[in-house]
Every structure is written in structure tokens, then in C-alpha cells.
Amino acid sequence: MDAELSLKEIISQVKKLNKGEKITLLQRITLLISKEEKSTKTVKLSDISGLGSSLWHNINVDEYVDSEREW
């Protein structure tokens, strides 16, 4: 398949497929898209440093940890 096919040409070719082939094609396209989404959602821990720190603003961390250990 030529890499420079237009969307119209691709759709024209897809219309020629039988139902099973269309379903297989759809599954493969879905898999391709899901792989792309996974690779773009990578987040470094250093990027989220300090996130939620406002929640701990008025809390003594040592006292909190001690209270959690006493259950």
C-alpha cells in the first residue's frame, strides 16, 4: 500500500472488503490507537513533585504517621 494514499482512497478500498475483513481492520486500527495513547501518557515522578502539597499544609506529618501506625 502506498504511504501517500488519501483518506478517500483508503475508504474506497475499505468498502471493497467483506464484513470480516472490515472487523479485523477495525480491531487493528483500535490496537494501534491504544498503543499510541499508552506511550503518550508516560509521566515522570519528578513532574508531579509537590502535587497535593496544599492538602498537607496544616498537618504535622510526624503526628499523622504515628497515628496511622497505631491501629
PyMOL Python script that loads the backbone (N, CA, C, O; Angstrom):
from pymol import cmd

cmd.read_pdbstr("""\
ATOM      1  N   MET A   1       0.843  -1.182   0.000  1.00  0.00           N
ATOM      2  CA  MET A   1       0.000   0.000   0.000  1.00  0.00           C
ATOM      3  C   MET A   1       0.886   1.242   0.000  1.00  0.00           C
ATOM      4  O   MET A   1       1.837   1.326   0.776  1.00  0.00           O
ATOM      5  N   ASP A   2       0.582   2.192  -0.854  1.00  0.00           N
ATOM      6  CA  ASP A   2       1.335   3.437  -0.950  1.00  0.00           C
ATOM      7  C   ASP A   2       1.109   4.290   0.289  1.00  0.00           C
ATOM      8  O   ASP A   2      -0.025   4.454   0.737  1.00  0.00           O
ATOM      9  N   ALA A   3       2.198   4.838   0.848  1.00  0.00           N
ATOM     10  CA  ALA A   3       2.110   5.636   2.076  1.00  0.00           C
ATOM     11  C   ALA A   3       1.395   6.953   1.844  1.00  0.00           C
ATOM     12  O   ALA A   3       1.005   7.619   2.803  1.00  0.00           O
ATOM     13  N   GLU A   4       1.216   7.338   0.597  1.00  0.00           N
ATOM     14  CA  GLU A   4       0.607   8.630   0.301  1.00  0.00           C
ATOM     15  C   GLU A   4      -0.846   8.508  -0.160  1.00  0.00           C
ATOM     16  O   GLU A   4      -1.336   9.363  -0.897  1.00  0.00           O
ATOM     17  N   LEU A   5      -1.525   7.466   0.265  1.00  0.00           N
ATOM     18  CA  LEU A   5      -2.940   7.317  -0.072  1.00  0.00           C
ATOM     19  C   LEU A   5      -3.757   8.369   0.659  1.00  0.00           C
ATOM     20  O   LEU A   5      -3.491   8.679   1.820  1.00  0.00           O
ATOM     21  N   SER A   6      -4.731   8.902  -0.012  1.00  0.00           N
ATOM     22  CA  SER A   6      -5.620   9.862   0.636  1.00  0.00           C
ATOM     23  C   SER A   6      -6.681   9.112   1.426  1.00  0.00           C
ATOM     24  O   SER A   6      -6.902   7.919   1.217  1.00  0.00           O
ATOM     25  N   LEU A   7      -7.325   9.817   2.321  1.00  0.00           N
ATOM     26  CA  LEU A   7      -8.386   9.209   3.119  1.00  0.00           C
ATOM     27  C   LEU A   7      -9.498   8.674   2.215  1.00  0.00           C
ATOM     28  O   LEU A   7     -10.050   7.605   2.475  1.00  0.00           O
ATOM     29  N   LYS A   8      -9.822   9.408   1.168  1.00  0.00           N
ATOM     30  CA  LYS A   8     -10.856   8.953   0.228  1.00  0.00           C
ATOM     31  C   LYS A   8     -10.467   7.625  -0.409  1.00  0.00           C
ATOM     32  O   LYS A   8     -11.301   6.731  -0.554  1.00  0.00           O
ATOM     33  N   GLU A   9      -9.198   7.499  -0.790  1.00  0.00           N
ATOM     34  CA  GLU A   9      -8.726   6.266  -1.418  1.00  0.00           C
ATOM     35  C   GLU A   9      -8.765   5.099  -0.430  1.00  0.00           C
ATOM     36  O   GLU A   9      -9.108   3.974  -0.796  1.00  0.00           O
ATOM     37  N   ILE A  10      -8.413   5.378   0.815  1.00  0.00           N
ATOM     38  CA  ILE A  10      -8.427   4.333   1.842  1.00  0.00           C
ATOM     39  C   ILE A  10      -9.860   3.859   2.075  1.00  0.00           C
ATOM     40  O   ILE A  10     -10.117   2.656   2.138  1.00  0.00           O
ATOM     41  N   ILE A  11     -10.782   4.795   2.201  1.00  0.00           N
ATOM     42  CA  ILE A  11     -12.188   4.438   2.426  1.00  0.00           C
ATOM     43  C   ILE A  11     -12.728   3.656   1.234  1.00  0.00           C
ATOM     44  O   ILE A  11     -13.494   2.708   1.405  1.00  0.00           O
ATOM     45  N   SER A  12     -12.338   4.042   0.053  1.00  0.00           N
ATOM     46  CA  SER A  12     -12.756   3.327  -1.150  1.00  0.00           C
ATOM     47  C   SER A  12     -12.274   1.875  -1.097  1.00  0.00           C
ATOM     48  O   SER A  12     -13.016   0.962  -1.460  1.00  0.00           O
ATOM     49  N   GLN A  13     -11.052   1.662  -0.653  1.00  0.00           N
ATOM     50  CA  GLN A  13     -10.509   0.310  -0.537  1.00  0.00           C
ATOM     51  C   GLN A  13     -11.213  -0.479   0.571  1.00  0.00           C
ATOM     52  O   GLN A  13     -11.476  -1.672   0.419  1.00  0.00           O
ATOM     53  N   VAL A  14     -11.512   0.191   1.678  1.00  0.00           N
ATOM     54  CA  VAL A  14     -12.184  -0.476   2.802  1.00  0.00           C
ATOM     55  C   VAL A  14     -13.570  -0.949   2.386  1.00  0.00           C
ATOM     56  O   VAL A  14     -14.011  -2.022   2.799  1.00  0.00           O
ATOM     57  N   LYS A  15     -14.251  -0.167   1.581  1.00  0.00           N
ATOM     58  CA  LYS A  15     -15.589  -0.544   1.115  1.00  0.00           C
ATOM     59  C   LYS A  15     -15.564  -1.848   0.324  1.00  0.00           C
ATOM     60  O   LYS A  15     -16.578  -2.542   0.248  1.00  0.00           O
ATOM     61  N   LYS A  16     -14.434  -2.184  -0.256  1.00  0.00           N
ATOM     62  CA  LYS A  16     -14.308  -3.404  -1.050  1.00  0.00           C
ATOM     63  C   LYS A  16     -14.106  -4.642  -0.185  1.00  0.00           C
ATOM     64  O   LYS A  16     -14.234  -5.762  -0.680  1.00  0.00           O
ATOM     65  N   LEU A  17     -13.797  -4.464   1.087  1.00  0.00           N
ATOM     66  CA  LEU A  17     -13.562  -5.599   1.987  1.00  0.00           C
ATOM     67  C   LEU A  17     -14.872  -6.241   2.408  1.00  0.00           C
ATOM     68  O   LEU A  17     -15.918  -5.592   2.426  1.00  0.00           O
ATOM     69  N   ASN A  18     -14.804  -7.530   2.750  1.00  0.00           N
ATOM     70  CA  ASN A  18     -16.008  -8.172   3.288  1.00  0.00           C
ATOM     71  C   ASN A  18     -16.124  -7.800   4.774  1.00  0.00           C
ATOM     72  O   ASN A  18     -15.222  -7.186   5.344  1.00  0.00           O
ATOM     73  N   LYS A  19     -17.229  -8.177   5.375  1.00  0.00           N
ATOM     74  CA  LYS A  19     -17.509  -7.769   6.757  1.00  0.00           C
ATOM     75  C   LYS A  19     -16.416  -8.234   7.722  1.00  0.00           C
ATOM     76  O   LYS A  19     -15.984  -7.463   8.579  1.00  0.00           O
ATOM     77  N   GLY A  20     -15.970  -9.467   7.596  1.00  0.00           N
ATOM     78  CA  GLY A  20     -14.932  -9.999   8.476  1.00  0.00           C
ATOM     79  C   GLY A  20     -13.627  -9.232   8.361  1.00  0.00           C
ATOM     80  O   GLY A  20     -12.969  -8.951   9.363  1.00  0.00           O
ATOM     81  N   GLU A  21     -13.258  -8.896   7.136  1.00  0.00           N
ATOM     82  CA  GLU A  21     -12.023  -8.131   6.913  1.00  0.00           C
ATOM     83  C   GLU A  21     -12.137  -6.721   7.493  1.00  0.00           C
ATOM     84  O   GLU A  21     -11.170  -6.183   8.031  1.00  0.00           O
ATOM     85  N   LYS A  22     -13.332  -6.128   7.377  1.00  0.00           N
ATOM     86  CA  LYS A  22     -13.551  -4.795   7.954  1.00  0.00           C
ATOM     87  C   LYS A  22     -13.422  -4.831   9.474  1.00  0.00           C
ATOM     88  O   LYS A  22     -12.849  -3.926  10.081  1.00  0.00           O
ATOM     89  N   ILE A  23     -13.961  -5.887  10.080  1.00  0.00           N
ATOM     90  CA  ILE A  23     -13.868  -6.018  11.538  1.00  0.00           C
ATOM     91  C   ILE A  23     -12.412  -6.194  11.961  1.00  0.00           C
ATOM     92  O   ILE A  23     -11.967  -5.584  12.933  1.00  0.00           O
ATOM     93  N   THR A  24     -11.672  -7.026  11.231  1.00  0.00           N
ATOM     94  CA  THR A  24     -10.254  -7.231  11.529  1.00  0.00           C
ATOM     95  C   THR A  24      -9.486  -5.919  11.397  1.00  0.00           C
ATOM     96  O   THR A  24      -8.652  -5.593  12.242  1.00  0.00           O
ATOM     97  N   LEU A  25      -9.771  -5.174  10.339  1.00  0.00           N
ATOM     98  CA  LEU A  25      -9.121  -3.880  10.129  1.00  0.00           C
ATOM     99  C   LEU A  25      -9.428  -2.926  11.281  1.00  0.00           C
ATOM    100  O   LEU A  25      -8.537  -2.241  11.784  1.00  0.00           O
ATOM    101  N   LEU A  26     -10.676  -2.887  11.688  1.00  0.00           N
ATOM    102  CA  LEU A  26     -11.083  -2.020  12.790  1.00  0.00           C
ATOM    103  C   LEU A  26     -10.366  -2.402  14.076  1.00  0.00           C
ATOM    104  O   LEU A  26      -9.927  -1.527  14.823  1.00  0.00           O
ATOM    105  N   GLN A  27     -10.242  -3.691  14.341  1.00  0.00           N
ATOM    106  CA  GLN A  27      -9.531  -4.157  15.530  1.00  0.00           C
ATOM    107  C   GLN A  27      -8.065  -3.736  15.498  1.00  0.00           C
ATOM    108  O   GLN A  27      -7.512  -3.310  16.512  1.00  0.00           O
ATOM    109  N   ARG A  28      -7.450  -3.855  14.347  1.00  0.00           N
ATOM    110  CA  ARG A  28      -6.034  -3.479  14.215  1.00  0.00           C
ATOM    111  C   ARG A  28      -5.834  -1.976  14.388  1.00  0.00           C
ATOM    112  O   ARG A  28      -4.872  -1.542  15.021  1.00  0.00           O
ATOM    113  N   ILE A  29      -6.727  -1.200  13.834  1.00  0.00           N
ATOM    114  CA  ILE A  29      -6.640   0.260  13.979  1.00  0.00           C
ATOM    115  C   ILE A  29      -6.836   0.647  15.440  1.00  0.00           C
ATOM    116  O   ILE A  29      -6.131   1.512  15.959  1.00  0.00           O
ATOM    117  N   THR A  30      -7.798   0.005  16.100  1.00  0.00           N
ATOM    118  CA  THR A  30      -8.049   0.269  17.517  1.00  0.00           C
ATOM    119  C   THR A  30      -6.815  -0.050  18.346  1.00  0.00           C
ATOM    120  O   THR A  30      -6.458   0.710  19.247  1.00  0.00           O
ATOM    121  N   LEU A  31      -6.165  -1.163  18.050  1.00  0.00           N
ATOM    122  CA  LEU A  31      -4.951  -1.549  18.762  1.00  0.00           C
ATOM    123  C   LEU A  31      -3.841  -0.524  18.538  1.00  0.00           C
ATOM    124  O   LEU A  31      -3.131  -0.160  19.476  1.00  0.00           O
ATOM    125  N   LEU A  32      -3.692  -0.066  17.311  1.00  0.00           N
ATOM    126  CA  LEU A  32      -2.685   0.958  17.007  1.00  0.00           C
ATOM    127  C   LEU A  32      -2.920   2.234  17.815  1.00  0.00           C
ATOM    128  O   LEU A  32      -1.984   2.804  18.376  1.00  0.00           O
ATOM    129  N   ILE A  33      -4.160   2.669  17.868  1.00  0.00           N
ATOM    130  CA  ILE A  33      -4.503   3.893  18.592  1.00  0.00           C
ATOM    131  C   ILE A  33      -4.280   3.715  20.080  1.00  0.00           C
ATOM    132  O   ILE A  33      -3.760   4.620  20.733  1.00  0.00           O
ATOM    133  N   SER A  34      -4.659   2.575  20.632  1.00  0.00           N
ATOM    134  CA  SER A  34      -4.497   2.360  22.069  1.00  0.00           C
ATOM    135  C   SER A  34      -3.018   2.320  22.445  1.00  0.00           C
ATOM    136  O   SER A  34      -2.652   2.781  23.526  1.00  0.00           O
ATOM    137  N   LYS A  35      -2.163   1.779  21.580  1.00  0.00           N
ATOM    138  CA  LYS A  35      -0.722   1.763  21.839  1.00  0.00           C
ATOM    139  C   LYS A  35      -0.166   3.179  21.823  1.00  0.00           C
ATOM    140  O   LYS A  35       0.710   3.508  22.623  1.00  0.00           O
ATOM    141  N   GLU A  36      -0.661   4.018  20.927  1.00  0.00           N
ATOM    142  CA  GLU A  36      -0.205   5.407  20.859  1.00  0.00           C
ATOM    143  C   GLU A  36      -0.591   6.162  22.130  1.00  0.00           C
ATOM    144  O   GLU A  36       0.199   6.948  22.652  1.00  0.00           O
ATOM    145  N   GLU A  37      -1.800   5.924  22.623  1.00  0.00           N
ATOM    146  CA  GLU A  37      -2.260   6.605  23.832  1.00  0.00           C
ATOM    147  C   GLU A  37      -1.427   6.211  25.036  1.00  0.00           C
ATOM    148  O   GLU A  37      -1.109   7.061  25.868  1.00  0.00           O
ATOM    149  N   LYS A  38      -1.068   4.946  25.146  1.00  0.00           N
ATOM    150  CA  LYS A  38      -0.263   4.480  26.273  1.00  0.00           C
ATOM    151  C   LYS A  38       1.108   5.125  26.268  1.00  0.00           C
ATOM    152  O   LYS A  38       1.621   5.491  27.326  1.00  0.00           O
ATOM    153  N   SER A  39       1.706   5.270  25.105  1.00  0.00           N
ATOM    154  CA  SER A  39       3.048   5.830  25.041  1.00  0.00           C
ATOM    155  C   SER A  39       3.054   7.327  25.340  1.00  0.00           C
ATOM    156  O   SER A  39       4.078   7.858  25.772  1.00  0.00           O
ATOM    157  N   THR A  40       1.947   8.012  25.122  1.00  0.00           N
ATOM    158  CA  THR A  40       1.923   9.454  25.375  1.00  0.00           C
ATOM    159  C   THR A  40       1.538   9.786  26.811  1.00  0.00           C
ATOM    160  O   THR A  40       1.638  10.944  27.215  1.00  0.00           O
ATOM    161  N   LYS A  41       1.096   8.793  27.598  1.00  0.00           N
ATOM    162  CA  LYS A  41       0.661   9.058  28.950  1.00  0.00           C
ATOM    163  C   LYS A  41       1.753   8.820  29.992  1.00  0.00           C
ATOM    164  O   LYS A  41       1.461   8.778  31.188  1.00  0.00           O
ATOM    165  N   THR A  42       3.001   8.665  29.558  1.00  0.00           N
ATOM    166  CA  THR A  42       4.090   8.441  30.490  1.00  0.00           C
ATOM    167  C   THR A  42       4.364   9.722  31.266  1.00  0.00           C
ATOM    168  O   THR A  42       4.529  10.792  30.680  1.00  0.00           O
ATOM    169  N   VAL A  43       4.409   9.603  32.586  1.00  0.00           N
ATOM    170  CA  VAL A  43       4.659  10.761  33.440  1.00  0.00           C
ATOM    171  C   VAL A  43       5.831  10.436  34.353  1.00  0.00           C
ATOM    172  O   VAL A  43       5.871   9.371  34.969  1.00  0.00           O
ATOM    173  N   LYS A  44       6.775  11.351  34.437  1.00  0.00           N
ATOM    174  CA  LYS A  44       7.903  11.177  35.348  1.00  0.00           C
ATOM    175  C   LYS A  44       7.465  11.589  36.745  1.00  0.00           C
ATOM    176  O   LYS A  44       6.692  12.534  36.905  1.00  0.00           O
ATOM    177  N   LEU A  45       7.956  10.884  37.750  1.00  0.00           N
ATOM    178  CA  LEU A  45       7.630  11.244  39.132  1.00  0.00           C
ATOM    179  C   LEU A  45       8.078  12.667  39.443  1.00  0.00           C
ATOM    180  O   LEU A  45       7.401  13.385  40.179  1.00  0.00           O
ATOM    181  N   SER A  46       9.204  13.074  38.891  1.00  0.00           N
ATOM    182  CA  SER A  46       9.692  14.427  39.156  1.00  0.00           C
ATOM    183  C   SER A  46       8.738  15.501  38.610  1.00  0.00           C
ATOM    184  O   SER A  46       8.738  16.632  39.097  1.00  0.00           O
ATOM    185  N   ASP A  47       7.933  15.156  37.608  1.00  0.00           N
ATOM    186  CA  ASP A  47       6.972  16.103  37.043  1.00  0.00           C
ATOM    187  C   ASP A  47       5.806  16.384  37.985  1.00  0.00           C
ATOM    188  O   ASP A  47       5.173  17.435  37.893  1.00  0.00           O
ATOM    189  N   ILE A  48       5.521  15.448  38.892  1.00  0.00           N
ATOM    190  CA  ILE A  48       4.390  15.639  39.791  1.00  0.00           C
ATOM    191  C   ILE A  48       4.831  15.952  41.218  1.00  0.00           C
ATOM    192  O   ILE A  48       4.031  15.907  42.152  1.00  0.00           O
ATOM    193  N   SER A  49       6.102  16.265  41.369  1.00  0.00           N
ATOM    194  CA  SER A  49       6.623  16.611  42.687  1.00  0.00           C
ATOM    195  C   SER A  49       5.858  17.803  43.252  1.00  0.00           C
ATOM    196  O   SER A  49       5.690  18.821  42.580  1.00  0.00           O
ATOM    197  N   GLY A  50       5.394  17.667  44.501  1.00  0.00           N
ATOM    198  CA  GLY A  50       4.673  18.748  45.156  1.00  0.00           C
ATOM    199  C   GLY A  50       3.180  18.752  44.893  1.00  0.00           C
ATOM    200  O   GLY A  50       2.445  19.533  45.497  1.00  0.00           O
ATOM    201  N   LEU A  51       2.729  17.893  44.003  1.00  0.00           N
ATOM    202  CA  LEU A  51       1.302  17.826  43.702  1.00  0.00           C
ATOM    203  C   LEU A  51       0.536  17.372  44.937  1.00  0.00           C
ATOM    204  O   LEU A  51       0.846  16.322  45.500  1.00  0.00           O
ATOM    205  N   GLY A  52      -0.434  18.125  45.359  1.00  0.00           N
ATOM    206  CA  GLY A  52      -1.212  17.799  46.547  1.00  0.00           C
ATOM    207  C   GLY A  52      -0.592  18.293  47.836  1.00  0.00           C
ATOM    208  O   GLY A  52      -1.108  18.007  48.916  1.00  0.00           O
ATOM    209  N   SER A  53       0.505  19.029  47.748  1.00  0.00           N
ATOM    210  CA  SER A  53       1.171  19.503  48.965  1.00  0.00           C
ATOM    211  C   SER A  53       0.272  20.439  49.772  1.00  0.00           C
ATOM    212  O   SER A  53       0.429  20.556  50.988  1.00  0.00           O
ATOM    213  N   SER A  54      -0.655  21.096  49.109  1.00  0.00           N
ATOM    214  CA  SER A  54      -1.561  22.001  49.823  1.00  0.00           C
ATOM    215  C   SER A  54      -2.460  21.232  50.799  1.00  0.00           C
ATOM    216  O   SER A  54      -2.938  21.797  51.784  1.00  0.00           O
ATOM    217  N   LEU A  55      -2.688  19.945  50.523  1.00  0.00           N
ATOM    218  CA  LEU A  55      -3.511  19.125  51.412  1.00  0.00           C
ATOM    219  C   LEU A  55      -2.829  18.893  52.764  1.00  0.00           C
ATOM    220  O   LEU A  55      -3.502  18.672  53.771  1.00  0.00           O
ATOM    221  N   TRP A  56      -1.506  18.945  52.782  1.00  0.00           N
ATOM    222  CA  TRP A  56      -0.734  18.669  53.992  1.00  0.00           C
ATOM    223  C   TRP A  56      -0.286  19.952  54.687  1.00  0.00           C
ATOM    224  O   TRP A  56       0.486  19.892  55.644  1.00  0.00           O
ATOM    225  N   HIS A  57      -0.750  21.094  54.230  1.00  0.00           N
ATOM    226  CA  HIS A  57      -0.274  22.382  54.720  1.00  0.00           C
ATOM    227  C   HIS A  57      -0.390  22.529  56.234  1.00  0.00           C
ATOM    228  O   HIS A  57       0.570  22.963  56.870  1.00  0.00           O
ATOM    229  N   ASN A  58      -1.507  22.191  56.825  1.00  0.00           N
ATOM    230  CA  ASN A  58      -1.731  22.376  58.263  1.00  0.00           C
ATOM    231  C   ASN A  58      -1.628  21.077  59.061  1.00  0.00           C
ATOM    232  O   ASN A  58      -2.128  21.002  60.183  1.00  0.00           O
ATOM    233  N   ILE A  59      -0.991  20.065  58.500  1.00  0.00           N
ATOM    234  CA  ILE A  59      -0.905  18.772  59.172  1.00  0.00           C
ATOM    235  C   ILE A  59       0.547  18.466  59.530  1.00  0.00           C
ATOM    236  O   ILE A  59       1.448  18.587  58.700  1.00  0.00           O
ATOM    237  N   ASN A  60       0.749  18.067  60.784  1.00  0.00           N
ATOM    238  CA  ASN A  60       2.069  17.646  61.219  1.00  0.00           C
ATOM    239  C   ASN A  60       2.262  16.214  60.723  1.00  0.00           C
ATOM    240  O   ASN A  60       1.579  15.293  61.170  1.00  0.00           O
ATOM    241  N   VAL A  61       3.185  16.044  59.810  1.00  0.00           N
ATOM    242  CA  VAL A  61       3.375  14.759  59.155  1.00  0.00           C
ATOM    243  C   VAL A  61       3.787  13.675  60.150  1.00  0.00           C
ATOM    244  O   VAL A  61       3.297  12.549  60.076  1.00  0.00           O
ATOM    245  N   ASP A  62       4.681  14.006  61.077  1.00  0.00           N
ATOM    246  CA  ASP A  62       5.135  13.018  62.061  1.00  0.00           C
ATOM    247  C   ASP A  62       3.966  12.519  62.911  1.00  0.00           C
ATOM    248  O   ASP A  62       3.846  11.319  63.158  1.00  0.00           O
ATOM    249  N   GLU A  63       3.115  13.426  63.355  1.00  0.00           N
ATOM    250  CA  GLU A  63       1.947  13.029  64.152  1.00  0.00           C
ATOM    251  C   GLU A  63       0.982  12.182  63.323  1.00  0.00           C
ATOM    252  O   GLU A  63       0.405  11.217  63.824  1.00  0.00           O
ATOM    253  N   TYR A  64       0.815  12.544  62.072  1.00  0.00           N
ATOM    254  CA  TYR A  64      -0.071  11.786  61.195  1.00  0.00           C
ATOM    255  C   TYR A  64       0.434  10.351  61.016  1.00  0.00           C
ATOM    256  O   TYR A  64      -0.331   9.393  61.129  1.00  0.00           O
ATOM    257  N   VAL A  65       1.730  10.219  60.737  1.00  0.00           N
ATOM    258  CA  VAL A  65       2.310   8.891  60.539  1.00  0.00           C
ATOM    259  C   VAL A  65       2.195   8.059  61.812  1.00  0.00           C
ATOM    260  O   VAL A  65       1.860   6.876  61.753  1.00  0.00           O
ATOM    261  N   ASP A  66       2.474   8.673  62.970  1.00  0.00           N
ATOM    262  CA  ASP A  66       2.339   7.960  64.240  1.00  0.00           C
ATOM    263  C   ASP A  66       0.908   7.478  64.459  1.00  0.00           C
ATOM    264  O   ASP A  66       0.697   6.353  64.913  1.00  0.00           O
ATOM    265  N   SER A  67      -0.072   8.315  64.143  1.00  0.00           N
ATOM    266  CA  SER A  67      -1.481   7.928  64.329  1.00  0.00           C
ATOM    267  C   SER A  67      -1.860   6.783  63.396  1.00  0.00           C
ATOM    268  O   SER A  67      -2.674   5.936  63.763  1.00  0.00           O
ATOM    269  N   GLU A  68      -1.291   6.745  62.209  1.00  0.00           N
ATOM    270  CA  GLU A  68      -1.578   5.671  61.258  1.00  0.00           C
ATOM    271  C   GLU A  68      -0.966   4.351  61.721  1.00  0.00           C
ATOM    272  O   GLU A  68      -1.502   3.279  61.442  1.00  0.00           O
ATOM    273  N   ARG A  69       0.135   4.434  62.415  1.00  0.00           N
ATOM    274  CA  ARG A  69       0.812   3.216  62.897  1.00  0.00           C
ATOM    275  C   ARG A  69       0.102   2.606  64.094  1.00  0.00           C
ATOM    276  O   ARG A  69       0.358   1.452  64.436  1.00  0.00           O
ATOM    277  N   GLU A  70      -0.789   3.358  64.741  1.00  0.00           N
ATOM    278  CA  GLU A  70      -1.459   2.911  65.961  1.00  0.00           C
ATOM    279  C   GLU A  70      -2.834   2.326  65.677  1.00  0.00           C
ATOM    280  O   GLU A  70      -3.793   2.730  66.335  1.00  0.00           O
ATOM    281  N   TRP A  71      -2.979   1.460  64.800  1.00  0.00           N
ATOM    282  CA  TRP A  71      -4.282   0.868  64.544  1.00  0.00           C
ATOM    283  C   TRP A  71      -4.245  -0.535  64.970  1.00  0.00           C
ATOM    284  O   TRP A  71      -5.244  -1.244  64.848  1.00  0.00           O
TER     285      TRP A  71
END
""", "prot")
cmd.dss("prot")
cmd.show_as("cartoon", "prot")
cmd.util.cbc("prot")
cmd.orient("prot")
